[in-house]
């Protein structure tokens, strides 16, 4: 990783990019990187949704001035169509009673609630859709605020359930654990 990061730092030095970051790093990998990085990562992209809130990692990265970006913000919802057994075995996020109650309270849709929860935690979100109506709906998450008690209610849904599991998807390479 030292050599790879040094090459990424050269991209910054040569003016080819302003920021460099990492994806799927845990605290230990970030701590290790910070021992040798001349330019620390500006961004950490991780799987993050109400069933995997990664609270400790998010707070620690932010304390190191590393911005956090979430992918798979809807948990199992976006993975059911892929045939994921793990995604099919858990209650769909948008069907969860906590999410449904917050949807009703704010008169919003479930995707807005899930995205707003991340934004309330100062986490950016990567949300993809080819459907323009869904893109517009997702952007609505920017136009309202969620009360802290509702953020906390969603935080309590955390079960540590990872859907993009490198131990399953990366040929049992234990780098991420």
Secondary structure, DSSP 4 states (H G I P E B T S, - for coil): -HHHHHHHHHHHHTTS-S--EEES--HHHHHHHHHH-SS--SEEEEE-BTTB--HHHHHHHHHTT-EEEEE-TTGGGGTGGGT-HHHHTS--GGG-HHHHHHHHHHT--HHHHHHHHHHHTT-EE----S-HHHHHHHHGGGG----HHHHHHHHTT-----SS-HHHHTTT-GGG-
